[in-house]
Amino acid sequence: MISVELPLLALSEGALLIPAENVTALLRDIAGEYRSWGRADHSEAQAVADAAHVLDRLADQIDVECIAVTDDSA
């Protein structure tokens, strides 16, 4: 089981934000954890690999979108 610490940024109106780099790192950590489950239990290995792949692609998509926003503001 993984344990993570996520920095929360509090906005004046009460909303909480998590930096995108921490979200993508969390998604990749969860994907890695899933992969270890697939190695331990081969009966569900493909389903676990598919779920891990979805999380990795989501993390990649967030990274790309953040890069686009950063490039647009430069």
GROMACS elastic network, one bead per residue, 0.5 to 0.9 nm:
[ bonds ]
;  ai    aj funct       b0    kb
    1    33     6  0.73454   500
    2    29     6  0.76733   500
    2    30     6  0.76690   500
    2    33     6  0.72898   500
    4    26     6  0.75089   500
    4    29     6  0.89497   500
    5    22     6  0.89341   500
    6    18     6  0.69239   500
    6    19     6  0.84327   500
    6    22     6  0.66120   500
    6    23     6  0.81530   500
    6    26     6  0.85765   500
    7    17     6  0.84358   500
    7    18     6  0.62025   500
    7    19     6  0.73639   500
    7    22     6  0.78138   500
    8    16     6  0.61396   500
    8    17     6  0.56251   500
    8    18     6  0.51230   500
    8    19     6  0.76439   500
    9    15     6  0.83008   500
    9    16     6  0.54941   500
    9    18     6  0.62471   500
    9    19     6  0.78672   500
   10    13     6  0.82557   500
   10    14     6  0.63528   500
   10    15     6  0.59676   500
   10    17     6  0.64894   500
   11    14     6  0.53841   500
   11    15     6  0.52912   500
   11    16     6  0.61644   500
   11    17     6  0.76840   500
   12    15     6  0.73841   500
   17    20     6  0.89147   500
   18    21     6  0.84584   500
   18    22     6  0.68202   500
   18    23     6  0.68053   500
   19    22     6  0.54347   500
   19    23     6  0.65452   500
   19    24     6  0.89669   500
   20    24     6  0.61771   500
   20    25     6  0.84889   500
   20    62     6  0.72730   500
   20    63     6  0.76588   500
   20    66     6  0.76490   500
   21    24     6  0.52546   500
   21    25     6  0.61231   500
   21    26     6  0.85696   500
   21    62     6  0.87083   500
   21    63     6  0.76174   500
   22    25     6  0.50208   500
   22    26     6  0.60556   500
   22    27     6  0.86145   500
   23    26     6  0.50649   500
   23    27     6  0.62420   500
   23    28     6  0.86955   500
   23    59     6  0.76513   500
   23    62     6  0.86441   500
   24    27     6  0.50636   500
   24    28     6  0.62104   500
   24    29     6  0.85494   500
   24    55     6  0.88926   500
   24    56     6  0.83227   500
   24    58     6  0.79572   500
   24    60     6  0.75561   500
   24    62     6  0.69960   500
   24    63     6  0.72666   500
   25    28     6  0.51426   500
   25    29     6  0.60879   500
   25    30     6  0.86300   500
   25    59     6  0.76285   500
   26    29     6  0.50031   500
   26    30     6  0.61659   500
   26    31     6  0.85543   500
   26    59     6  0.86772   500
   27    30     6  0.51697   500
   27    31     6  0.61836   500
   27    32     6  0.86699   500
   27    52     6  0.87936   500
   27    55     6  0.57123   500
   27    56     6  0.67318   500
   27    58     6  0.77873   500
   27    59     6  0.61121   500
   28    32     6  0.61596   500
   28    33     6  0.85907   500
   28    52     6  0.80957   500
   28    55     6  0.66754   500
   28    56     6  0.57538   500
   28    59     6  0.68433   500
   29    32     6  0.50699   500
   29    33     6  0.62283   500
   29    34     6  0.86588   500
   30    34     6  0.61822   500
   30    35     6  0.86499   500
   30    52     6  0.75215   500
   30    55     6  0.77131   500
   31    34     6  0.50216   500
   31    35     6  0.62666   500
   31    36     6  0.88078   500
   31    48     6  0.87804   500
   31    49     6  0.83424   500
   31    51     6  0.73776   500
   31    53     6  0.71320   500
   31    54     6  0.83418   500
   31    55     6  0.59201   500
   31    56     6  0.65651   500
   32    35     6  0.50281   500
   32    36     6  0.64197   500
   32    37     6  0.88259   500
   32    52     6  0.70145   500
   33    36     6  0.51872   500
   33    37     6  0.65271   500
   33    38     6  0.88945   500
   33    52     6  0.83981   500
   34    37     6  0.50938   500
   34    38     6  0.64117   500
   34    39     6  0.88814   500
   34    48     6  0.59362   500
   34    49     6  0.72265   500
   34    51     6  0.75784   500
   34    52     6  0.59731   500
   35    38     6  0.50150   500
   35    39     6  0.64005   500
   35    40     6  0.87407   500
   35    45     6  0.80070   500
   35    48     6  0.64740   500
   35    49     6  0.60595   500
   35    51     6  0.89262   500
   35    52     6  0.65672   500
   36    39     6  0.51406   500
   36    40     6  0.63344   500
   36    41     6  0.87513   500
   37    40     6  0.50433   500
   37    41     6  0.60943   500
   37    42     6  0.84969   500
   37    44     6  0.86991   500
   37    45     6  0.77790   500
   37    48     6  0.73655   500
   38    41     6  0.51882   500
   38    42     6  0.57756   500
   38    43     6  0.80111   500
   38    44     6  0.63460   500
   38    46     6  0.75075   500
   38    47     6  0.82526   500
   38    48     6  0.56449   500
   38    49     6  0.68123   500
   39    42     6  0.60908   500
   39    45     6  0.67746   500
   40    45     6  0.84817   500
   41    44     6  0.62832   500
   41    45     6  0.65135   500
   42    46     6  0.81081   500
   43    46     6  0.81040   500
   44    47     6  0.54810   500
   44    48     6  0.61403   500
   44    49     6  0.85711   500
   45    48     6  0.51850   500
   45    49     6  0.60129   500
   45    50     6  0.85531   500
   46    49     6  0.50015   500
   46    50     6  0.60595   500
   46    51     6  0.85999   500
   47    50     6  0.50716   500
   47    51     6  0.62469   500
   47    52     6  0.86533   500
   48    51     6  0.51148   500
   48    52     6  0.61744   500
   48    53     6  0.85553   500
   49    52     6  0.50710   500
   49    53     6  0.60886   500
   49    54     6  0.86900   500
   50    53     6  0.50266   500
   50    54     6  0.63098   500
   50    55     6  0.88021   500
   51    54     6  0.51521   500
   51    55     6  0.64388   500
   51    56     6  0.87642   500
   52    55     6  0.51596   500
   52    56     6  0.62305   500
   52    57     6  0.86738   500
   53    56     6  0.50462   500
   53    57     6  0.61463   500
   53    58     6  0.85673   500
   54    57     6  0.51408   500
   54    58     6  0.61519   500
   54    59     6  0.86504   500
   55    58     6  0.50627   500
   55    59     6  0.62153   500
   55    60     6  0.86181   500
   56    59     6  0.51126   500
   56    60     6  0.61903   500
   56    61     6  0.86383   500
   57    61     6  0.60842   500
   57    62     6  0.86266   500
   58    61     6  0.50211   500
   58    62     6  0.62596   500
   58    63     6  0.86368   500
   59    62     6  0.51785   500
   59    63     6  0.62507   500
   59    64     6  0.87237   500
   60    63     6  0.50384   500
   60    64     6  0.61888   500
   60    65     6  0.86324   500
   61    64     6  0.51187   500
   61    65     6  0.61571   500
   61    66     6  0.85639   500
   62    65     6  0.51511   500
   62    66     6  0.61146   500
   62    67     6  0.85702   500
   63    66     6  0.51595   500
   63    67     6  0.61442   500
   63    68     6  0.86339   500
   64    67     6  0.50927   500
   64    68     6  0.61895   500
   64    69     6  0.87134   500
   65    68     6  0.50496   500
   65    69     6  0.62896   500
   65    70     6  0.86362   500
   66    69     6  0.51061   500
   66    70     6  0.61344   500
   66    71     6  0.85440   500
   67    70     6  0.50209   500
   67    71     6  0.60231   500
   67    72     6  0.84923   500
   68    71     6  0.50914   500
   68    72     6  0.60618   500
   68    73     6  0.86565   500
   69    72     6  0.51047   500
   69    73     6  0.63105   500
   69    74     6  0.87697   500
   70    73     6  0.52792   500
   70    74     6  0.63218   500
   71    74     6  0.52200   500
